[in-house]
């Protein structure tokens, strides 16, 4: 069901965990599939740059891998650059052959980034619609 790349990544997840003194936390839950994702960001408040990103998720292989890849990509980006990451970017990082029913995991990864940054900035965050 998953590509070798995805499974290899799953076995060697790098960014799972919690940042104790995180500057921003984005939590998104999807009742539809029971996944919950929480993204922790450490931010250089002067430069607006993401120094570190970690995540916790109660979710499937795709949820874990998509979050891990997203965290990897986030490090070193400015908050504005991070907000430009789309679920398509996350999918391309994950490699080919993501099962259709798992694409929502990449959408949730994108949402958790938005939720973390918008909350950090005091802006409203609206989740996307997953039922398409």
N, C-alpha and C positions, 0 to 999 in steps of 0.2 A: 504494500500500500504506500509506503514512504520510500523516497529515494535513498540511496546509500549515503549521500551527503547529509541528508536530514538526520538519519539514524546515527551517523558518526558524530554529528554535532550534539545530538541528544545525549550520547555517552560521555561527551566532553564539554558539558555546559560550563561556561566560564563565569557568567555574571549573575548566577542565582544567589540570593541572599538579601540581606537588609543593610541599608546604610543607617547606622544608629542616629547620626546627627544630620539627616537629609534636609536639604533646603526646600525640596519640593517632593510631594508624593502624589502620584496619580493612581486612583483606584477605579477600575471599571469592572462591572460584573455583567454577565450575560445570563439572565435567568433561563433563556432558551436552551442553552447547552450546559449550564452549570459552571462555566469557567469563571474564575475570578482572577484578575490580574492586578498586581500592585507594583508600580514603578517608583523607585527611589532615585532622586537626582541630587548630586552635590554640585553646586553652582558657584562659579567665581562671580561674586556679585558686582565687582567692578567692571569686569570685561563681558559679563553676560555669557560666559562660556560654561558648558557642561564639563565638569572635571571627572565625574564618575557617574555610572548608572548601574543600578542593580535591580533585580526584580524578584518577586515571589508570585507564583501562580498555582492555583489548584486547577490544573487543566491537563489536557492531553499532550502527546508528543509535539504536535504542531504548535500548540500554545506556548510550550516551553521553548521550543526552537525559535519561534518567531520573536519572542521576547528577548531571547539571548542575542539574536542577530541585531535586533533593534538597539539594545544596550551598547553593543559593540560599535554600531554606527554613530550613536549619539555622542560618544566621548570626543571631546575636542570641538564639537559644533557650537555655534552660538544658538541662543534660544530661538531666534528667528529661523535659522537654518533647520533646526530640529523640527519646528512646526511645519516645514515643507515636506517632511518625510511622509509618504503615503503608504497605504497598504501594498500598493504595487511594488514600491521600493523594497518593502519587507519581503514580499514574495520572491522578488528576483534575488535577494540575498540568500533566501532559503534554497534556491536551486529549483530544478524543474519538478514536475510530477507531484504537486501538492494536491491531495484529493479535494474535489470541489466543495465538499461539505466542511472542509477545514479552512476555507479562505477567510471565514469570519474571524479566525484567530489573528490573521494579519491586520484585519480591520481593528480588532481590539488592541493590538500592539500600537497602532497609530493613535487610537483614542486615548490610551493610557499616557502617551507622550503629550497629547493636547491637554488632557486633564491635569497633568502635573504642572505644565508650564502656565496654563491659564490660571490655575489656582494660585500658583506662586505669584503671578502678576495681579491677582485680584480680579480676573476677568471671568465672566460666566462661561461655563462649559456645557455644551449640549451633545450627548452621545448621538452617534449615527444610527440609522435604522438598519438592523441586521437581517431583516426578513426580505431579502431580495434574491 
